[in-house]
Amino acid sequence: MSIRPFSQSFLSWLVLFGFAIFEGIFRWFVLERHLSAMVAQPIGITMVLATGVILACQFLQRGWFPTGSIPLVGAGCLWVVNTVAFEFGFFHYAVGVPWETIVVNYNVTTGHLFRSVCC
Protein backbone atom coordinates (compact mmCIF):
# COMPACT_ATOMS: atom_id res chain seq x y z
CA MET A 1 0.00 0.00 0.00
CA SER A 2 1.59 3.28 -1.05
CA ILE A 3 1.43 6.41 1.08
CA ARG A 4 -1.49 7.98 -0.83
CA PRO A 5 -4.01 5.17 -0.21
CA PHE A 6 -2.73 4.96 3.37
CA SER A 7 -3.32 8.66 3.98
CA GLN A 8 -6.72 8.54 2.28
CA SER A 9 -7.72 5.56 4.42
CA PHE A 10 -6.54 7.32 7.56
CA LEU A 11 -8.40 10.50 6.58
CA SER A 12 -11.61 8.55 6.04
CA TRP A 13 -11.13 6.89 9.44
CA LEU A 14 -10.72 10.32 11.06
CA VAL A 15 -14.02 11.43 9.53
CA LEU A 16 -15.72 8.30 10.85
CA PHE A 17 -13.97 8.80 14.19
CA GLY A 18 -15.44 12.29 14.44
CA PHE A 19 -18.91 10.94 13.81
CA ALA A 20 -18.36 8.14 16.35
CA ILE A 21 -17.46 10.76 18.97
CA PHE A 22 -20.68 12.62 18.14
CA GLU A 23 -22.62 9.33 18.34
CA GLY A 24 -21.14 8.54 21.75
CA ILE A 25 -22.13 11.94 23.10
CA PHE A 26 -25.60 11.61 21.55
CA ARG A 27 -26.02 8.11 23.00
CA TRP A 28 -24.88 9.19 26.44
CA PHE A 29 -26.87 12.43 26.73
CA VAL A 30 -29.98 11.55 24.71
CA LEU A 31 -30.56 7.83 24.14
CA GLU A 32 -29.47 6.52 27.55
CA ARG A 33 -31.71 9.03 29.32
CA HIS A 34 -34.75 7.40 27.72
CA LEU A 35 -33.53 3.85 27.06
CA SER A 36 -31.37 1.32 28.86
CA ALA A 37 -27.69 1.16 27.91
CA MET A 38 -28.22 -2.30 26.38
CA VAL A 39 -30.82 -0.81 24.00
CA ALA A 40 -29.02 2.48 23.37
CA GLN A 41 -25.69 0.82 22.50
CA PRO A 42 -27.00 -1.19 19.49
CA ILE A 43 -28.78 1.92 18.20
CA GLY A 44 -25.55 3.90 18.42
CA ILE A 45 -23.51 1.12 16.80
CA THR A 46 -26.03 0.93 13.96
CA MET A 47 -25.62 4.68 13.44
CA VAL A 48 -21.83 4.34 13.25
CA LEU A 49 -22.00 1.31 10.94
CA ALA A 50 -24.41 3.09 8.59
CA THR A 51 -22.15 6.14 8.54
CA GLY A 52 -19.13 3.93 7.84
CA VAL A 53 -20.86 2.29 4.88
CA ILE A 54 -22.01 5.65 3.49
CA LEU A 55 -18.54 7.12 4.00
CA ALA A 56 -16.80 4.19 2.32
CA CYS A 57 -19.21 4.32 -0.64
CA GLN A 58 -18.67 8.07 -1.05
CA PHE A 59 -14.89 7.73 -0.91
CA LEU A 60 -14.98 4.87 -3.45
CA GLN A 61 -17.35 6.67 -5.85
CA ARG A 62 -15.24 9.81 -5.83
CA GLY A 63 -12.01 7.90 -6.29
CA TRP A 64 -10.65 9.11 -2.95
CA PHE A 65 -10.18 5.62 -1.59
CA PRO A 66 -7.83 2.88 -2.74
CA THR A 67 -9.14 0.40 -5.29
CA GLY A 68 -8.13 -3.20 -5.67
CA SER A 69 -8.18 -6.02 -3.15
CA ILE A 70 -4.85 -5.47 -1.42
CA PRO A 71 -5.23 -1.71 -0.75
CA LEU A 72 -8.83 -2.21 0.40
CA VAL A 73 -7.83 -4.99 2.81
CA GLY A 74 -5.05 -2.70 4.02
CA ALA A 75 -7.55 0.12 4.55
CA GLY A 76 -9.84 -2.22 6.48
CA CYS A 77 -6.96 -3.39 8.66
CA LEU A 78 -5.99 0.23 9.30
CA TRP A 79 -9.54 1.05 10.38
CA VAL A 80 -9.69 -1.95 12.74
CA VAL A 81 -6.28 -1.23 14.30
CA ASN A 82 -7.06 2.48 14.75
CA THR A 83 -10.48 1.74 16.25
CA VAL A 84 -9.27 -0.90 18.71
CA ALA A 85 -6.23 1.22 19.67
CA PHE A 86 -8.48 4.19 20.34
CA GLU A 87 -11.02 2.17 22.32
CA PHE A 88 -8.44 0.57 24.56
CA GLY A 89 -6.01 3.49 24.75
CA PHE A 90 -8.38 6.41 25.21
CA PHE A 91 -10.87 4.77 27.52
CA HIS A 92 -8.24 3.15 29.73
CA TYR A 93 -5.60 5.88 29.90
CA ALA A 94 -7.63 9.08 29.43
CA VAL A 95 -10.96 8.13 31.01
CA GLY A 96 -9.66 5.55 33.49
CA VAL A 97 -11.95 2.66 32.54
CA PRO A 98 -10.52 -0.66 33.79
CA TRP A 99 -9.29 -3.14 31.15
CA GLU A 100 -11.93 -5.68 32.24
CA THR A 101 -14.76 -3.25 31.53
CA ILE A 102 -13.38 -2.41 28.10
CA VAL A 103 -12.97 -6.10 27.20
CA VAL A 104 -16.61 -6.76 28.18
CA ASN A 105 -17.69 -4.50 25.28
CA TYR A 106 -16.15 -7.06 22.91
CA ASN A 107 -18.14 -9.99 24.34
CA VAL A 108 -21.01 -10.53 21.90
CA THR A 109 -22.36 -13.47 23.96
CA THR A 110 -23.44 -10.99 26.66
CA GLY A 111 -25.19 -8.69 24.19
CA HIS A 112 -22.38 -6.24 23.51
CA LEU A 113 -22.01 -5.52 19.82
CA PHE A 114 -18.86 -3.38 19.61
CA ARG A 115 -16.87 -6.25 18.14
CA SER A 116 -19.29 -6.27 15.18
CA VAL A 117 -18.10 -2.76 14.29
CA CYS A 118 -14.55 -4.05 13.89
CA CYS A 119 -15.44 -7.11 11.78
BAPA-814798 format. One record per residue (C-alpha): y negated, z negated, x; residue number from 1; residue in three letters. Coordinates in Angstrom, 2 decimals, padded with zeros to 5 digits. Example, Ala and Ser with C-alpha at 12.3 -4.5 7.8 and 13.67 -1.06 7.14 Angstrom:
// BAPA-814798
{{004.50,-007.80,012.30},1,'ALA'}
{{001.06,-007.14,013.67},2,'SER'}
END
This chain:
// BAPA-814798
{{000.00,000.00,000.00},1,'MET'}
{{-003.28,001.05,001.59},2,'SER'}
{{-006.41,-001.08,001.43},3,'ILE'}
{{-007.98,000.83,-001.49},4,'ARG'}
{{-005.17,000.21,-004.01},5,'PRO'}
{{-004.96,-003.37,-002.73},6,'PHE'}
{{-008.66,-003.98,-003.32},7,'SER'}
{{-008.54,-002.28,-006.72},8,'GLN'}
{{-005.56,-004.42,-007.72},9,'SER'}
{{-007.32,-007.56,-006.54},10,'PHE'}
{{-010.50,-006.58,-008.40},11,'LEU'}
{{-008.55,-006.04,-011.61},12,'SER'}
{{-006.89,-009.44,-011.13},13,'TRP'}
{{-010.32,-011.06,-010.72},14,'LEU'}
{{-011.43,-009.53,-014.02},15,'VAL'}
{{-008.30,-010.85,-015.72},16,'LEU'}
{{-008.80,-014.19,-013.97},17,'PHE'}
{{-012.29,-014.44,-015.44},18,'GLY'}
{{-010.94,-013.81,-018.91},19,'PHE'}
{{-008.14,-016.35,-018.36},20,'ALA'}
{{-010.76,-018.97,-017.46},21,'ILE'}
{{-012.62,-018.14,-020.68},22,'PHE'}
{{-009.33,-018.34,-022.62},23,'GLU'}
{{-008.54,-021.75,-021.14},24,'GLY'}
{{-011.94,-023.10,-022.13},25,'ILE'}
{{-011.61,-021.55,-025.60},26,'PHE'}
{{-008.11,-023.00,-026.02},27,'ARG'}
{{-009.19,-026.44,-024.88},28,'TRP'}
{{-012.43,-026.73,-026.87},29,'PHE'}
{{-011.55,-024.71,-029.98},30,'VAL'}
{{-007.83,-024.14,-030.56},31,'LEU'}
{{-006.52,-027.55,-029.47},32,'GLU'}
{{-009.03,-029.32,-031.71},33,'ARG'}
{{-007.40,-027.72,-034.75},34,'HIS'}
{{-003.85,-027.06,-033.53},35,'LEU'}
{{-001.32,-028.86,-031.37},36,'SER'}
{{-001.16,-027.91,-027.69},37,'ALA'}
{{002.30,-026.38,-028.22},38,'MET'}
{{000.81,-024.00,-030.82},39,'VAL'}
{{-002.48,-023.37,-029.02},40,'ALA'}
{{-000.82,-022.50,-025.69},41,'GLN'}
{{001.19,-019.49,-027.00},42,'PRO'}
{{-001.92,-018.20,-028.78},43,'ILE'}
{{-003.90,-018.42,-025.55},44,'GLY'}
{{-001.12,-016.80,-023.51},45,'ILE'}
{{-000.93,-013.96,-026.03},46,'THR'}
{{-004.68,-013.44,-025.62},47,'MET'}
{{-004.34,-013.25,-021.83},48,'VAL'}
{{-001.31,-010.94,-022.00},49,'LEU'}
{{-003.09,-008.59,-024.41},50,'ALA'}
{{-006.14,-008.54,-022.15},51,'THR'}
{{-003.93,-007.84,-019.13},52,'GLY'}
{{-002.29,-004.88,-020.86},53,'VAL'}
{{-005.65,-003.49,-022.01},54,'ILE'}
{{-007.12,-004.00,-018.54},55,'LEU'}
{{-004.19,-002.32,-016.80},56,'ALA'}
{{-004.32,000.64,-019.21},57,'CYS'}
{{-008.07,001.05,-018.67},58,'GLN'}
{{-007.73,000.91,-014.89},59,'PHE'}
{{-004.87,003.45,-014.98},60,'LEU'}
{{-006.67,005.85,-017.35},61,'GLN'}
{{-009.81,005.83,-015.24},62,'ARG'}
{{-007.90,006.29,-012.01},63,'GLY'}
{{-009.11,002.95,-010.65},64,'TRP'}
{{-005.62,001.59,-010.18},65,'PHE'}
{{-002.88,002.74,-007.83},66,'PRO'}
{{-000.40,005.29,-009.14},67,'THR'}
{{003.20,005.67,-008.13},68,'GLY'}
{{006.02,003.15,-008.18},69,'SER'}
{{005.47,001.42,-004.85},70,'ILE'}
{{001.71,000.75,-005.23},71,'PRO'}
{{002.21,-000.40,-008.83},72,'LEU'}
{{004.99,-002.81,-007.83},73,'VAL'}
{{002.70,-004.02,-005.05},74,'GLY'}
{{-000.12,-004.55,-007.55},75,'ALA'}
{{002.22,-006.48,-009.84},76,'GLY'}
{{003.39,-008.66,-006.96},77,'CYS'}
{{-000.23,-009.30,-005.99},78,'LEU'}
{{-001.05,-010.38,-009.54},79,'TRP'}
{{001.95,-012.74,-009.69},80,'VAL'}
{{001.23,-014.30,-006.28},81,'VAL'}
{{-002.48,-014.75,-007.06},82,'ASN'}
{{-001.74,-016.25,-010.48},83,'THR'}
{{000.90,-018.71,-009.27},84,'VAL'}
{{-001.22,-019.67,-006.23},85,'ALA'}
{{-004.19,-020.34,-008.48},86,'PHE'}
{{-002.17,-022.32,-011.02},87,'GLU'}
{{-000.57,-024.56,-008.44},88,'PHE'}
{{-003.49,-024.75,-006.01},89,'GLY'}
{{-006.41,-025.21,-008.38},90,'PHE'}
{{-004.77,-027.52,-010.87},91,'PHE'}
{{-003.15,-029.73,-008.24},92,'HIS'}
{{-005.88,-029.90,-005.60},93,'TYR'}
{{-009.08,-029.43,-007.63},94,'ALA'}
{{-008.13,-031.01,-010.96},95,'VAL'}
{{-005.55,-033.49,-009.66},96,'GLY'}
{{-002.66,-032.54,-011.95},97,'VAL'}
{{000.66,-033.79,-010.52},98,'PRO'}
{{003.14,-031.15,-009.29},99,'TRP'}
{{005.68,-032.24,-011.93},100,'GLU'}
{{003.25,-031.53,-014.76},101,'THR'}
{{002.41,-028.10,-013.38},102,'ILE'}
{{006.10,-027.20,-012.97},103,'VAL'}
{{006.76,-028.18,-016.61},104,'VAL'}
{{004.50,-025.28,-017.69},105,'ASN'}
{{007.06,-022.91,-016.15},106,'TYR'}
{{009.99,-024.34,-018.14},107,'ASN'}
{{010.53,-021.90,-021.01},108,'VAL'}
{{013.47,-023.96,-022.36},109,'THR'}
{{010.99,-026.66,-023.44},110,'THR'}
{{008.69,-024.19,-025.19},111,'GLY'}
{{006.24,-023.51,-022.38},112,'HIS'}
{{005.52,-019.82,-022.01},113,'LEU'}
{{003.38,-019.61,-018.86},114,'PHE'}
{{006.25,-018.14,-016.87},115,'ARG'}
{{006.27,-015.18,-019.29},116,'SER'}
{{002.76,-014.29,-018.10},117,'VAL'}
{{004.05,-013.89,-014.55},118,'CYS'}
{{007.11,-011.78,-015.44},119,'CYS'}
END
